[in-house]
Amino acid sequence: MAEQHHQHHHHLIHHHKEANPADEVVYTETGSTGKDGYTTGYVKTTEVVTNDGGYEYRKEEKQHKHREHLGEMGALAAGAFAEHEKHKVEKDPEHARRHKMEAEIGMAMAVGSGGYAAHEHHERKEAKEQAEEAHGKKHHHFF
């Protein structure tokens, strides 16, 4: 009979299986096409349903927090760009009109990014409330 030789591998990083693996992972993709036939917007959403039928609200809350921070960074960067272009108006009077337009665009981008950050903050709060409701914590809304 042939002896079977088992090798034991010792790894520095141990990969543990999830204690509660997901029953179902649903991926949805949505896109809209513009007049020219190209996709103008594309959103990919991942929804994880756990074995007990619950939804992973904490993961969603973390994603919204990350997106909120990206919106904040975008607002800061666009605001800095607008200030830079505003400063160039004085330093480069020959191209002042162009710098004024770019400063206005930068300000609009900063406002838009700030709005996006505020939206994601609101979405994160909703995900947190849903997680608390799913885990039995009750909120009393008096108004």
N, C-alpha and C positions, 0 to 999 in steps of 0.2 A: 504494500500500500504506500502510496505517496503521501509524505507528510506535507501538510499545509503550513506555510510560514506566514504569520501575520506580522506586518510591520506597523509599528506605532509611530505616527507622525506627531511631533511636538511643534506646535505653531505658537508664535508669539501673540497673535491676535486670534481670539476665540470667537467664532460666530455662533450665536445662540439663536435658536428658532424662536419665533414669537410665541408667547404663552397662549395667545388667543388669535390665531391667524384668521384673516378675513375670508368669509365665505364667498364674497362677490366683490369685484372691483369693476366699476362702470366708468368707461372713458367716453366722454362726449366731445365732439368737435363741432363748432359752429363758425360759419364764415358768411360774409355777405359780399356780393359782387357789385362793382360799380358800373357806370355807363360803358367803360372801356372793356368790360369783361374780366378784369383782374379782381382778385379778392382784395377788399378794402379793409376788412377786419377779421381777425382770426382769434378764437378763444378755445383753449383746450382745458377741460375740467375733469378732475379725477374725483370720483365719489367712492368712498370705501364703506361698505356695510359689514359690520362685525357679526360674529356667530350668533350673538344674542339679539340681532336685529337692530342694534343701535347704530348711530352714525358717529363718526369720529369728529366731534365738534372742536376738540382741542387742536387737531391738525389744521382745521379750517381757520381757527383763531390765529394760529401761528403764521399761516400764509397771509392773512390780512395784515398782521403786524409787520411782516416783511415788506409787503407792498406799500403800507403806510410810510415806512421809513424810506423806501425808494422815492415816493412822492415828495417827501420832505427834502431829500437830497436834490431832486430835480428842481424844486422851488428855489433852493439855495443857489444852485449852479446857474439857473436862469436869471435870478436876481443879480448875481455877481456879474454875469455877462451884460445885463442891462446897464449896470453902473459903469462897467468898463467902456461900453459904447457911448454912454453919456459923457464920460470923461474925454473920449476921443473927439467929441464934437468941438470942444474948446481947443484941443491940441491940433486938429486937422480941419481948419475951416474950409479948405478946398472941397472936402468930401463930407461936409457937415450934414447935408440932407440924407445921405446914405446912413451915417452913423445915428442920426435921429430915428430913422425908420428901424434900424436894427435894435436900437434901445427900446423902442415901442414893442417890437416883436419879443424881445427878451422879457419885458414886463408882462406881456400877455401870457407867455409861457410860464412865468413864475406864478401868476394867478391860477392858471390851469393846473399846474402841478400841486399847488396848495389846495385847490379844490379836490383833486384826486386823493391827496393825503387825508383830507377831512372825510371824504366818502369812505375810504378804507378804514378809518378810525371808527366810523359809525358801524360798518359791517363787522368789525372785530368785536365791538360791544354786543352786537346782536348774536354773534356766534357764541360769545361767552355766556349770555343769558340763556341761549338754547341748551348749552352744555349743562348749566346749572339746573335747568328745568328737567332735562333728561335724567339727571342723577338724583332727582327728588328734592332739590332745594326749592322752596317756594318763595315767591315774591309777592308782596302785597302792594298792589297798585291802587292807591286811593283816589287818584285824579285821572 
